[in-house]
C-alpha cells in the first residue's frame, strides 16, 4: 500500500470504529438488560448478546463503505466458519489485505457497566496463513465508554509514523487531539505494574511468579513494602491503553504457558491475536511490546492461537525485567 493508501486505511478503520461505538451506545439505551446474555460459545470465546450487535454493525459497514479496489478478508471471533471477504464472494486468495478485528475487547466489564471496553482493528498485507502480527501496517482502537462517561478516546497508527490520539466529546460530537506519553520511569516503585490473572484458573501460579519477580527485583518488602500497585483491567486493548497513556509501567499476560503447565487444555479465555492486534499503536508511542522471552510477537492473525506477551512503558524497564522473567519462566514453566 502507498503512503496515501495507508492514511486512507487508517481513516477507514477509525470510521468503522466510530460506527460500532455509536451503534452500541444507542443499543444500550434500549437493550442494556440483554447485553450479558450468552448468545453462543465458539472455539475462540464466549459470545454475548452485546457481541452480536457489534458483529452486525461491522458486516453492514464493510458492505457499504469498504473500497472495492481493496478486496479484504475479515478475521473476527464468530466468523470461524469459512472466509468472510468483501466484496462478498471474493476468494480469500484474491484479497490483498487482511483485517483482524475485536469488536469488543472487555465485553464482561462493559456489559455490567463497570469499565470501558475497546474496539480493536488492524490491517496487514494478505499473505494467507503466513500473515502474522508483525505484518500489521495500520491499527486503530476506540473506547467503548460506560454510561457515566461523557468522553471516549480513539488512537490509531501507521507503522513508522507515530500515533494519532483524539478524545471525542460524546455530547458535543467535537474532537480534540492529545499526545500519548508513556511513563519514563526507570523503576517500578510507587507505580502500577502487574501480570494478568483475571480468572480463578492459574491465579495461584501467576501470583507466585509475579511475587517472585518483585522479590528478585528488590521491590518486595522494601521500605515496608506495598510499593507496586496492581490493576486487573480485563481487556488487552485497555491494558495497552494504560501503557500508552502513561498510567502503567508494565503489564503482561502469561496465561497460555500457565494454563498449559496446569493442564487447563480447554481454557480458551486467554489472549488471542485479535486481542493484541493494536500493539503497533503502543510500539509507535514508544512502549515495548514483546513475547515474554523478549522476542518480537509473530503470532498468526487468527482467532484461536493463545498469545503470551509482556508490555513495558519504555526500553529501560524492559531491560530491567527481561532477564529476570526469563529465569522465572524457565523455573515455573
PyMOL commands that set and color helices and strands:
alter all, ss='L'
color gray80, all
select helices_A, chain A and resi 3-34+49-65+92-94+107-111+128-130+133-135+203-216+222-224+236-244+255-262+279-285+315-332
alter helices_A, ss='H'
color red, helices_A
select strands_A, chain A and resi 38-41+46-48+72-76+84-86+97-105+117-125+136-144+151-158+163-169+174-177+191-195+228-229+248-253+288-290+309-312
alter strands_A, ss='S'
color yellow, strands_A
deselect
rebuild
show_as cartoon
